[in-house]
């Protein structure tokens, strides 16, 4: 009898645990934080000369969005010592984290080649190389913000409780589940129902961002007109070497007068490149 | 002319009086005026300042008992060491600085010991000049020299290979001698300016200083009337001179130098005005005369030597010995306990083991010879020796196994008596070595961040940027790339220069010298698709070639002189690199050369006297 009770308790505990996990998976908002793709070079740290080289590289898309046109490369090997048959591998798509795939999609790529002979009299040779991943992806910024059409005498809004919500001129964000994301939003109400949104688009990943363009932008379901604060007036920009952030300015109209909460949706497309340094020792 | 001389003298005195301490002058003059019947005449001689003075604020360095009083006065003008008659101190400082020069050479310019020598020299100079007129100025000069000395040591120690390295070395080596000479000349001016006569030692030293200056300046002055308009000419003279000095040491021709110097200096009066080439041709002529038998060989030698001298003035190419190459060829000759340094048999055999480590199993030959050199009342005596290897009367062995040891015997061909230097010479023919260099090929358009990353990943140390080879006897140094080829990142759009040199890196208990390059092959480059760009100026046999004669002036330098230079065309896969694409590759080259090792051992032969 006692054994049956213990078994029942255990079974109930397991069931409860499983149920909680699935519920937690549904609750988790993956689209938060600044997150990078995970690269794992599973090759041997030591290889012997005049041997076939197999260099498995594992990618896990820990980003909250799908990544597309993925190109994985192995760069930086000294061709005198290592010859790779193919330096680039292409992957069509890697699904991002979601409730159906909480860990993100994982893909293994194998690079093959040949380790050549060491120099006469040499016993070992260290090779530094880099696993490089390039991809295209997107990031969505979809907060609900408090907007107001009431302005003070100077033409700027009151920073006080105005009605249904508290209007804040400037709000900080901790990413949207990708290496690139909006880290700061400035809301500037203008005359009438016009509103200006200034977004700081920041790369807090370890890689470099290439081109960024605005795919969709709307406030309360109404389209926004966006352009990057740069030399160009287009809705796309290219990050320069070492550049970490850019400002996106969007203008639009709110649906009604007064102070109320309304959804904003900005979808950005971007190119991204990430690499990871690896070391291999070639032995005689 | 006489008036001008007197005017100059007066000017000196006025100048000297101008250095006097304000206030003290008036006091002393008041006192002196009481004692002097002809103050104008008396004041003419500056040494009167050294007459006993009443108590007054002590000038720095003016001690009651001068330190320099222990030095003999060389001036005849008066015995006081505080007047201009202190040239003795300056001569002493010249001698001390010369000793300093010798001491530094003796300690091989090791940083710690050189630093200590600099301190000692500075102390001597400080105490010396404090007992001379106008000590402040001279102390300043000493402090400046000490500062320059330290700065030069620091710069040479921390940033070897800088553009000013040669100037720094010159400053570092000669700073104290130059200061001593300057101080001496100031002393001479003081003395003569005060109307005194120089003593004999000072006169001799002055002649020496002026003679040395004339030695270096005369050929330039005669040769280049438009000296200041043609700086390159002056540089050429110095290059030739330095080249000459280097070669002279190697070819043992110093004894002919003075003859050449005077012949060439005065032969310029015939209108040819070619001092450097005159000196160089004389040296080459003697060298080829001594080393080659037939007229054709001698003529060939002259042509090659002239070409080498031209190359000797070319830039150097750095290279380093690689720690990664563990298997290195070693040849060592070292006498053991059985070697008869003192013998009673006048024709005894002198055995010495020849140890060869040949881990890469190269095939080369070792040809051995020996000679006894002695000095007798008749002069130098040279007795050739008869070589035996492993007991057999042969003088040449082929080496091809990993480790071999031979017992070399040298028996004099004539009876010996007395002290000799036994020279064993081993000519290693067909030695093979290799070197390698790593380069990254990038496009001009590459992201600067990536460019930096490539450099950081691949060229962390100075050695990574230069060619490297095993620690053997000769090192094949080469470089190629954009600009002068020193940069490890080759921009594929730019012309690619290539050059190589051979460095003598043989070390051991012997004297060694690269004799000849038999062949060189930069197969790593041409096999990969690099070619000599025939449309641009350069040596056509840049990447592959045969015999090249070299000498110590070209090879025994930290950065040996380049032997060949050309432009290269890149293979297609490199020249087509765009944007952020890059390639990294190591290139290997082979060298076949002859190397001469000389081992010298003193021996003494005392034949037993047979008593009948």
Interface residues (C-beta under 8 A of the other chain):
Chain A: X75 X76 X77 X78 X79 X80 X81 X119 X120 X121 X122 X123 X124 X125 X128 X130 X208 X241 X242 X277
Chain B: X324 X325 X326 X327 X328 X359 X360 X434 X436 X438 X447 X448 X449 X454 X457 X458 X470 X524 X582 X583 X584 X585 X586 X587 X588
